[in-house]
Every structure is written in structure tokens, then in C-alpha cells.
Amino acid sequence: IFATLRIFHIAHGTVFITAGYAFFLLHRGYGFGLLPSGLLAVAVAAVLGLAIDKAVYLPVLRRGGGMFSVFIASLGVSLIFEAGYLAYTKGVISVARTDMLDILTAGPVVVRTLDLAVFAIVAVVYGLLYLWLHGTKVGLEVRGLKDNGPLAAVVGVNVDRTRTHIFLVASALAGIAGVLSAYDMGISPDMGTRTLFVSVVAVILGGLRNLLLGAIIGSI
């Protein structure tokens, strides 16, 4: 989102934590299976991220607000959601899983099966992202916005449609992270903000020149 639209999306942490709470509620509260709960939670994250853009960011921009105005609006959204989750959970950590995690041991090396599953999920997601960015027309438009937004609009890129795709995909990615975090160590109301700070460092270290490679390097 930041690389393509130049929006400092503080509420991305809100999307992340909302997916975690949605997963916790569906799986622990209503007894849905892991996969249905996870997919529904990711869908909730995607819709929420897009709704924040449509209901908050775009109106600010249309009224002449710049990057700093959007940043303040995003911070406000984040604080409102965090306060709501704090009131609802009383700050108690919510863990979606109900059983102990399996552990694999090979000599002095001990690995949780969940860590292997997370690694596999991330690898598949990155592969699909690469195919989307480099093998579809929308992916080409996203890369065009990253390189030169005004010029991309001049040569016929539908910026509004591409913006919608960007927020849906980015928010779904945050949703996947929220689901995995809720199942692993649990989530708390302030976890979205804390995770966002780590993500910002990863973005800065990885740089914005390459959307995928920079994210991988910065995250590691």
C-alpha cells in the first residue's frame, strides 16, 4: 500500500488484529473448523481494509488532505478499534487453538510443526503474489503505480480499480498473518500496533524498489 499509493496505513495493524479476533470468535466461540474460520477471517480483513480506504482515506483525499492528513485519520481508526477490543476483551490474550502444538525433534534441533506449516503457507502466498504481480493485467497496473502513479493514470491505468485490488490483497495478507498469530501465541488489543512497528522497519530495510524481494529481505 505504501509503495504504490504512498499512504502510511497505520490501520493495517487494525486489519491484522481484526482477522485474529474474527478467527478466535469463529473457531473458539462458534466451533467452526480451522479452514472455514481462517478463510472467513481473511475475508473479513479484506473487506475491512477496503472499507477503511473507501470510508476514511478517499474522503480525506477528496477534500484536499495530504499524506499527513491520511496518517492522522488512519491513526484515529486504529485507536478506535484498539479501544473497542480492549473494552471487549479486558486486555486478556485470546488464543484460538485448544490443544498443544506438536514438536519435531532431530538431534539438537527442535521445530514445531506449526512453524513448518507457517513457512509453507508463506512460501505459497509469496508464489501466488509473484504470479499475480507478473502474470496478470492488474499486477502490471500495480507495478505501474509503484513506478510512476501520475504517468500510469495518463496512459490508461484505472487507478480507482487498481487501488481497490491493492487494498483487498494487502488486507487479505494482513488477515492471514492475524489468523496465524491468533492460532499460535494469541492476540491482544495492542498487538496490531506493535506488529505494525516491526513491519515499518521491515519496509524501510527492504526498500520499495522491489515489492516482493524487499519485503522478504526486510522481514528476515
C-alpha positions in Angstrom: 0.0 0.0 0.0 2.8 2.4 0.9 4.9 1.6 -2.1 2.1 2.1 -4.6 -0.3 4.7 -3.1 2.1 6.5 -0.7 -0.3 6.1 2.2 1.0 5.4 5.6 -1.6 2.9 6.5 -1.4 2.7 10.3 -4.8 1.0 10.4 -3.2 -2.0 8.7 -2.5 -3.2 12.2 -6.2 -2.9 12.9 -6.9 -5.2 9.9 -4.4 -7.7 11.2 -5.8 -7.8 14.7 -9.5 -7.9 13.5 -8.7 -11.0 11.5 -7.2 -12.6 14.6 -10.3 -11.8 16.7 -12.7 -13.0 13.9 -10.8 -16.3 13.7 -10.8 -16.7 17.5 -14.6 -16.0 17.6 -15.4 -18.3 14.8 -13.2 -21.2 15.9 -13.3 -21.0 19.7 -16.7 -19.2 20.1 -18.8 -20.9 17.4 -16.9 -24.1 16.9 -16.2 -23.7 13.2 -13.4 -25.7 11.7 -9.9 -24.3 11.3 -10.0 -23.8 7.5 -13.5 -22.3 7.3 -12.7 -20.0 10.2 -9.4 -18.9 8.7 -10.9 -18.2 5.3 -13.8 -16.2 6.7 -11.4 -14.2 8.9 -9.2 -13.4 5.9 -12.3 -12.3 4.0 -13.3 -10.0 7.0 -9.8 -8.5 6.9 -10.0 -7.8 3.2 -13.4 -6.2 3.4 -12.4 -4.1 6.4 -9.2 -2.8 4.8 -11.1 -1.8 1.7 -13.9 -0.2 3.8 -11.3 1.9 5.7 -10.0 3.2 2.4 -13.4 4.0 0.9 -14.9 5.5 4.1 -11.9 7.3 5.6 -8.9 7.8 3.2 -10.7 8.7 0.0 -13.0 11.3 1.6 -9.9 12.9 3.2 -8.0 13.0 -0.1 -11.0 14.3 -2.0 -11.3 17.2 0.4 -7.7 18.2 -0.3 -6.0 16.3 2.6 -2.4 15.1 2.0 -0.3 12.2 3.3 -0.2 13.6 6.8 -4.0 14.1 7.0 -4.5 10.5 5.9 -1.9 9.4 8.5 -3.8 11.1 11.3 -7.1 9.7 10.1 -5.6 6.2 10.0 -4.2 6.6 13.5 -7.7 7.6 14.6 -9.2 4.5 13.1 -6.5 2.3 14.8 -7.1 3.9 18.2 -10.9 3.5 18.0 -10.7 -0.2 17.1 -8.0 -0.8 19.7 -10.2 0.8 22.4 -13.1 -1.3 21.3 -11.2 -4.5 21.5 -9.8 -3.5 24.9 -13.3 -2.9 26.2 -14.5 -6.2 24.8 -11.6 -8.4 25.9 -10.4 -6.5 29.1 -6.9 -6.9 27.7 -6.9 -10.7 28.1 -4.9 -12.6 25.4 -7.1 -14.6 23.1 -5.6 -17.9 21.8 -7.6 -19.6 19.1 -6.1 -23.1 19.5 -7.3 -25.5 22.1 -4.6 -28.2 22.1 -0.8 -28.3 22.5 1.4 -27.9 19.5 3.2 -30.9 18.1 7.0 -30.8 18.1 9.5 -32.5 15.8 13.0 -33.3 17.2 16.1 -34.1 15.0 19.1 -34.3 17.3 19.7 -30.9 18.9 17.1 -29.3 16.6 13.6 -28.8 17.8 10.9 -27.5 15.5 7.2 -27.0 16.0 5.0 -28.4 13.2 3.2 -25.1 13.2 6.4 -23.3 12.3 6.8 -25.6 9.3 3.1 -25.0 8.3 3.6 -21.2 8.6 6.7 -21.4 6.4 4.8 -23.5 3.8 1.9 -21.0 3.8 4.1 -18.0 3.5 6.0 -19.7 0.6 2.8 -20.5 -1.2 1.4 -17.0 -0.7 4.6 -15.3 -2.0 4.4 -17.6 -5.0 0.8 -16.6 -5.7 1.7 -12.9 -5.2 4.5 -13.2 -7.7 2.3 -14.8 -10.3 -0.4 -12.1 -9.6 2.0 -9.2 -9.9 3.9 -10.5 -13.0 1.3 -12.6 -14.8 -1.9 -10.5 -14.8 -3.0 -7.2 -16.1 -3.9 -5.9 -12.7 -0.5 -6.9 -11.4 1.1 -4.9 -14.2 -1.1 -1.9 -13.3 0.0 -2.2 -9.6 3.7 -2.2 -10.7 3.0 0.8 -12.9 1.5 2.7 -10.0 4.6 1.9 -7.9 7.0 3.2 -10.6 5.1 6.3 -11.5 1.5 6.9 -10.4 0.6 10.0 -12.4 2.1 8.6 -15.6 0.2 5.3 -15.1 -3.0 7.2 -14.9 -2.2 9.2 -18.0 -1.5 6.0 -20.1 -4.9 4.5 -19.1 -4.5 2.7 -15.8 -7.8 2.7 -13.9 -6.4 4.0 -10.7 -9.6 3.5 -8.6 -10.0 -0.1 -9.7 -6.3 -0.9 -9.1 -6.5 0.8 -5.7 -9.4 -1.5 -4.8 -7.3 -4.5 -5.7 -4.3 -3.3 -3.8 -6.3 -2.8 -0.6 -8.1 -6.1 -0.9 -4.9 -8.1 -1.5 -2.9 -6.3 1.1 -5.6 -6.6 3.7 -6.1 -10.3 3.0 -2.3 -10.7 3.6 -2.6 -9.0 6.9 -5.6 -11.2 7.6 -3.5 -14.4 7.0 -0.9 -13.0 9.5 -3.6 -12.3 12.0 -5.1 -15.8 11.8 -1.7 -17.5 12.2 -0.8 -15.2 15.1 -4.2 -15.9 16.8 -3.6 -19.6 16.5 0.0 -19.6 17.6 0.5 -17.3 20.5 -2.8 -15.5 20.7 -3.7 -11.8 20.2 -4.2 -8.8 22.4 -5.8 -5.4 21.6 -2.4 -3.6 21.3 -0.8 -6.4 19.2 -1.7 -4.8 15.9 0.1 -1.6 16.7 3.2 -3.4 18.0 3.3 -5.7 14.9 2.9 -2.6 12.6 6.1 -1.0 14.0 8.1 -4.2 13.2 6.5 -4.1 9.7 7.5 -0.5 9.2 11.1 -1.4 10.0 10.9 -4.3 7.5 9.6 -2.0 4.8 12.4 0.6 5.4 15.1 -2.0 5.5 13.8 -3.9 2.4 13.2 -0.8 0.4 10.4 0.0 -2.1 12.1 -0.8 -5.4 11.0 -4.5 -5.4 7.7 -5.2 -3.9 8.3 -8.8 -3.0 12.1 -9.2 -2.7 12.3 -6.1 -0.5 9.5 -7.4 1.8 11.3 -10.8 2.1 14.7 -9.3 2.9 13.3 -6.7 5.3 11.2 -9.3 7.2 14.2 -11.6 7.6 
